[in-house]
Amino acid sequence: MKNWLIGVILIVAAAAAYYYFMVYQPATAEAPVTAPVVITEPVTEPAEPLGVPDTTPASDLVYEPVTPTEAEEVPLPMLVESDPVVLESLGGLLGEPAVAEYVVSDNVISRVVATIDMLGGRQVSSVVQAVQGPAGGFEVTVNDYPESAITNEQGDPLPQYIIDPSNYARYTPYVEALEAVDSAELIANYRSLYPLFQEAYRQMGYADGDFDARLAVIIDELLATPDVTGQVNLVKPEAVFRFADPGLESLSAGQKILVRMGSENASRVKSKLAEIRARL
């Protein structure tokens, strides 16, 4: 049970949020748009006739405001070359130590885009991991006295477990890093890099897709995650744990992540997501 949520938010986050979980097919890069060169011919003004002073009253003179020359925008890099720019941007938001510890260093934008998209599905593939998972293993305890038996297809009772509350602390550093991010700055960085997010999204097969719209859908879905308090029961019919409650097991991958990190952490994440969603 891995935690992908912060990758998502970094993403949204900045974008956080977001290269190639399949074989990368480099897109044809558009030629950078350069500002036209304007050559101004010198103009010689006729000299004032000698002995004829300017008699215009000072109160009638019109002064045109002088505006500073706008800084020339720096063109975005190609998607395949954008990692240094994205990591530097994240470093300004989260701090370089946090980025080095938590964020993968290659194909950042495409990984985040793929992660966000998969949060609405049944599971998130480890191939697209955008954020390093928490240290240690997923902690559970055996439920020796379950309220009811759960059987497999052959009718055999399955062992039942409970998420150990000590497990939730593994996610707290991620939540604290998220809360420390300035939401306005996060959205500003995301907007400045948006063409790259959009390109990565369309390379996933959504030829006419709008990543902004997909991101909004995923955030809304995460905000709708039910608040689960008390013990969370699990079963392990095969290699992975599943929620014993069919309602929880039917949740999307992103919603399950929130449940697994504990009610308090989930509440803090949803509060930050609501703030970000309002600014999108």
QUIRAQUI-V451005 format. One line per field, one symbol per residue. phi: phi as a letter, one per 20 degrees, with the letter a starting at -180 (. if undefined). psi: psi as a letter, one per 40 degrees, with the letter a starting at -180 (. if undefined). A space follows every 50 residues. Layout:
phi->???
psi->???
//
This chain:
phi->.eddffgffgfgfrnghr.cedffdfefffffedffeddeffdeefffgf ndffdfggfefddffddffffffeffffgfdeggffffffffednfffff edefdclfffffgffffffeeebdfffdgecffffnefeccfefcffbec defenefefdccffgfffffeggffffffffffffgffffffdggfffff ffffoegdfdfgfffffffffffeffeddmfdecccfcecfcfffgfffe ffgfffffffenffffffffffffffffef
psi->giheddddddddgdfcf.cheahhhhihhihihihihhhhhhhhihihhi egihehideeihhhihiihihhhhiiiideeedddddddddddehddddd ddhieifddddddddddedeadihhedehdhhiiiiihhiihgdgidiih iadeehhiiiihhhdeddddeddddddddehhddddddddddeddddddd ddeeegdeihdddddddddddddehihhiaihiiigdbeiiihdhdddde iiddddddddeidddddddddddddddde.
//
